Amino acid sequence: MTAVILDGRLVASEIKKQVALQVGQLAKRGIRPFLATIQVGDDPASSSYLGRKHKAAEEVGIQSENHHLPANTPQDKLEALLGQLNTNPRVHGILVQLPLPRGFDEDRIIERIIPYKDVDGLHPINQGKLAAGKEELVPCTPKGIIKLLSHYKVPIAGKRAVIINRTTLVGRPLANLFLNRDATITICHSKTPNLAQITKHVKAKAAVVDVGLTRVEGKLRGDVDFENVNKLAGFITPVPGGVGPMTVACLLENTVQAASIQTRGG
């Protein structure tokens, strides 16, 4: 027996269809969701990610534009740009492509984004709402993981979820999403003792979600030993084609949600 493949491309395409319908409904009210992204520097991976995000936005009818700044841009100039986007009523979602070049205070940059335009869900207010059980603008990758598990009817309530990540981008918000759905959480990280023992034993019928992405000999690979774990687990995500497409789809969903929040009654 092999595991059921959690097909992120398939589920993401369904989310995008729903987003396109929501964009159409907003258009009837004269509202066109608009996403503004900021890239600082010329990191090839960041350029590739942003390209996919803007292409996907265009496919569902979301307007978007990218603001590309040199790597040596002063922090205050980036903050000034964020101030302009915050006050621009045409802009509904703001995304700063991370990581920023060395020398930037990323936390301060994220805090400069108005929470209801924070489509990455990284502002402390949005993270706090999530921790309190109120899911509004949720970080895209964790949100995508939950939607993927839900689509394939992977049970969460009463189950134990082991998360090997403690970042505010993935691990912490994912833990809160699982807690909100009555799972029992174990969070592991670089200082966790016996991590190899924890990760080596995959129980039968377990769902294994791979968020890692590394290029090895020209091919994209995840962190999971797919060929061997596929024989043990009940569900598993491929790399590529698993979490990645879900992250982009959830960014589109968050952008429409942000537009709806800002135009209630409009």
Protein Blocks (a to p, Z undefined) as FASTA:
>chain_A
ZZddddfklmmmmmmmmmmmmmmmmmmnopacddddddedjdfklmmmmmmmmmmmmmno
pacddddddfklcfklmmmmmmmmmmmmkbmbdcddddddehiafklmmmmpcfklmmno
pafklmmmmmnopacbdcfklmmmmmmmmmnopafehpacddddfbfklmmmmmmmmmmn
opacddddfklghklmmmmpccehiacddfbdcdeehiacdfbdfklmmmmmmbdcddeh
ilmmmmmmmmmmmmmmmmmmmmgoZZ
